[in-house]
Amino acid sequence: MIARMKTTVNLPDELFNEAQELARQQGTTLKELIETGLRSVVKQRRAKPRFALDDASVGGRGLQPAFRGARWEQVRDTIYEQP
């Protein structure tokens, strides 16, 4: 059996009215709508955060004209060229 707890939640009137109307339109109760929404938010926030690669771009203007369309080998050889 699932234990239930009674609680009071203060909502802005506009949100309460919208939720009540949505529940009515969907043939459900406000309680069910709130429970479903809260479960969804709890699940989403408990989920492991997605990996986000930091933006390491620079403010350059791309490749120099000599390297536009060049093969990787040419770029690599130029990078590691001995002075």
C-alpha positions in Angstrom: 0.0 0.0 0.0 1.3 3.5 -0.8 1.3 5.9 2.1 -0.2 9.3 1.3 0.4 12.6 3.0 -1.9 15.5 3.0 -0.2 18.9 2.5 -0.9 22.5 1.5 0.7 24.1 -1.5 0.4 27.8 -2.3 0.1 28.4 -6.0 -0.5 31.6 -7.9 -4.2 32.0 -8.7 -3.5 32.1 -12.5 -1.6 28.8 -12.4 -4.2 27.2 -10.2 -7.0 28.2 -12.5 -5.1 27.0 -15.6 -4.3 23.7 -14.0 -7.9 23.2 -12.8 -9.2 23.9 -16.4 -6.6 21.5 -17.9 -7.6 18.8 -15.5 -11.3 19.4 -16.4 -10.5 19.2 -20.1 -8.6 16.0 -19.7 -11.1 14.4 -17.5 -8.8 14.0 -14.5 -8.4 15.6 -11.1 -6.3 18.5 -10.1 -4.6 16.2 -7.6 -3.7 13.7 -10.4 -2.4 16.5 -12.6 -0.2 17.9 -9.8 1.1 14.4 -8.8 2.0 13.6 -12.4 3.7 16.9 -12.9 5.7 16.6 -9.7 6.8 13.1 -10.5 8.0 14.2 -13.9 10.0 17.1 -12.4 11.5 14.9 -9.7 12.5 12.3 -12.2 14.0 14.9 -14.6 16.0 16.6 -11.9 17.3 13.3 -10.4 18.5 12.2 -13.9 22.2 12.2 -14.5 23.1 15.5 -16.1 24.1 15.2 -19.7 27.7 15.8 -20.6 28.3 19.2 -22.1 31.5 19.9 -23.9 32.9 23.3 -23.0 33.1 25.8 -25.9 36.8 26.0 -26.6 36.4 28.0 -29.8 38.5 31.1 -30.4 37.8 34.4 -32.0 39.9 33.6 -35.1 38.8 33.8 -38.7 39.4 30.1 -39.6 42.2 28.6 -41.6 44.8 30.8 -43.2 44.3 31.0 -47.0 47.3 28.8 -47.6 45.6 25.9 -45.7 42.1 26.2 -47.0 41.3 23.0 -48.8 44.7 21.5 -47.7 45.0 17.9 -46.8 45.5 17.0 -43.1 49.1 15.8 -43.8 50.1 19.2 -45.1 48.7 21.0 -42.0 50.3 18.4 -39.7 53.7 18.6 -41.3 53.6 22.4 -41.1 52.7 22.3 -37.4 55.5 20.0 -36.6 58.0 21.5 -39.0 61.5 22.0 -37.4 62.6 25.7 -37.3 
